[in-house]
């Protein structure tokens, strides 16, 4: 089903916690406001580009200077797309030719497409499993593949492509770290005024959120959060949330802003669990 803003719920006076990184949250927050919600922002991931003083910088620079040595380039996320475009601007007057570009998710593909890089994505979903269903990534014996990503993450994509005969490298464009917050800030955002729901878009963000919600000295009980309406973009992340004790979980159609907001329930009915 194609989502439109006309299908979005009325969220009058709901206090919705947004955990997207600072660079990605503005449009989601604006959308929530238009639905009548009171969004609050607590990034659960901090995006830190690899700096020139980092020992990994030289390898990354060489990879980005030699993009035309690869047959296939796969971009993992919007953050990876933005970082890659900055590198391309430094070294390439125009995007290198002769490369088949792929992106995980429509949003990531659109970021590249907007800069004249034709990136294909799978309509089957927003994760590595969906990407691996593409017929074009089946017969890849001997091809060199570069995966643009953060410095950590799932290994499934690279392992499967390697098993199919490809030579796979990672270009680690940035680090994803767990933000640090003052305990007073955590109390004011999470505990002092009740939340209606929480939006989480990755397993790493979920783990980080649970960590920061406990406070610097683990002095806050997170049990009160488990009954909140939690929206996640995949069943895989929903399973992780269940293992952490969350009980009211809704799986959105995808991690994009429209899908995440559409998954919120106007009344947050406890029977609307995933």
LINHUWO-V856998 format. One record per residue. N is the residue number from 1. PSI is psi in whole degrees, 0 to 359 (999 if undefined). BURIAL is # if it has 24 or more other C-alpha atoms within 12 Angstrom, else .. Layout:
n={N,N}
psi={PSI,PSI}
burial={BURIAL,BURIAL}
//
This chain:
n={1,2,3,4,5,6,7,8,9,10,11,12,13,14,15,16,17,18,19,20,21,22,23,24,25,26,27,28,29,30,31,32,33,34,35,36,37,38,39,40,41,42,43,44,45,46,47,48,49,50,51,52,53,54,55,56,57,58,59,60,61,62,63,64,65,66,67,68,69,70,71,72,73,74,75,76,77,78,79,80,81,82,83,84,85,86,87,88,89,90,91,92,93,94,95,96,97,98,99,100,101,102,103,104,105,106,107,108,109,110,111,112,113,114,115,116,117,118,119,120,121,122,123,124,125,126,127,128,129,130,131,132,133,134,135,136,137,138,139,140,141,142,143,144,145,146,147,148,149,150,151,152,153,154,155,156,157,158,159,160,161,162,163,164,165,166,167,168,169,170,171,172,173,174,175,176,177,178,179,180,181,182,183,184,185,186,187,188,189,190,191,192,193,194,195,196,197,198,199,200,201,202,203,204,205,206,207,208,209,210,211,212,213,214,215,216,217,218,219,220,221,222,223,224,225,226,227,228,229,230,231,232,233,234,235,236,237,238,239,240,241,242,243,244,245,246,247,248,249,250,251,252,253,254,255,256,257,258,259,260,261,262,263,264,265,266,267,268,269,270,271,272,273,274}
psi={131,121,144,163,337,339,3,149,161,123,39,120,10,138,104,126,123,128,8,153,158,324,348,1,340,312,323,316,316,320,319,319,318,335,0,3,165,85,144,146,124,91,132,357,141,127,119,103,149,125,165,338,354,140,341,353,319,315,317,317,318,320,317,333,339,37,329,359,352,143,324,136,131,125,126,329,166,321,317,322,313,316,319,319,325,319,317,321,328,320,347,117,330,158,138,144,167,15,138,115,140,153,144,108,147,321,317,317,320,323,317,317,325,341,30,27,110,107,130,149,161,135,356,347,191,27,181,322,317,317,321,350,350,128,329,342,20,308,82,21,125,355,145,127,134,127,119,123,183,176,356,168,184,144,358,316,309,319,319,318,323,318,334,2,2,158,112,134,152,138,105,102,338,164,144,120,161,121,157,135,148,142,327,322,317,316,317,326,316,321,325,321,126,139,150,321,166,136,121,130,2,159,323,319,321,311,316,319,314,323,308,329,338,347,165,325,17,36,348,134,129,6,325,343,340,338,355,153,114,124,128,160,357,158,329,315,327,318,318,319,320,320,336,0,357,141,343,86,131,129,117,168,339,179,358,163,313,316,319,317,321,334,346,147,134,320,358,47,128,345,356,36,154,999}
burial={.,.,.,.,.,.,.,#,#,#,#,.,.,#,#,#,#,#,#,#,#,.,.,#,#,.,.,#,#,.,#,#,#,.,#,.,#,#,#,#,#,#,#,#,#,#,#,.,#,#,.,.,.,.,.,.,.,.,.,#,#,.,#,#,.,#,#,#,.,#,#,#,#,#,#,#,#,#,#,#,#,#,#,#,#,.,#,#,.,.,.,.,.,.,#,#,.,.,#,#,#,#,#,#,#,#,#,#,#,#,#,#,#,.,.,.,#,#,#,#,#,#,.,.,#,#,#,#,#,#,#,#,.,.,.,.,#,.,.,#,.,.,#,#,#,#,#,#,#,#,#,.,#,.,.,.,#,#,.,#,#,#,.,.,.,#,#,#,#,#,#,#,#,#,#,#,#,#,#,.,#,.,.,.,.,#,#,.,#,#,#,.,.,.,#,#,#,#,#,#,#,#,#,#,#,#,#,#,#,#,#,#,#,#,#,.,.,.,.,.,.,#,.,.,#,#,#,#,#,#,#,#,#,#,#,#,#,#,.,#,#,.,.,#,.,#,#,#,#,#,#,#,#,#,#,#,#,#,#,#,#,#,#,#,#,#,.,#,.,.,.,.,#,#}
//
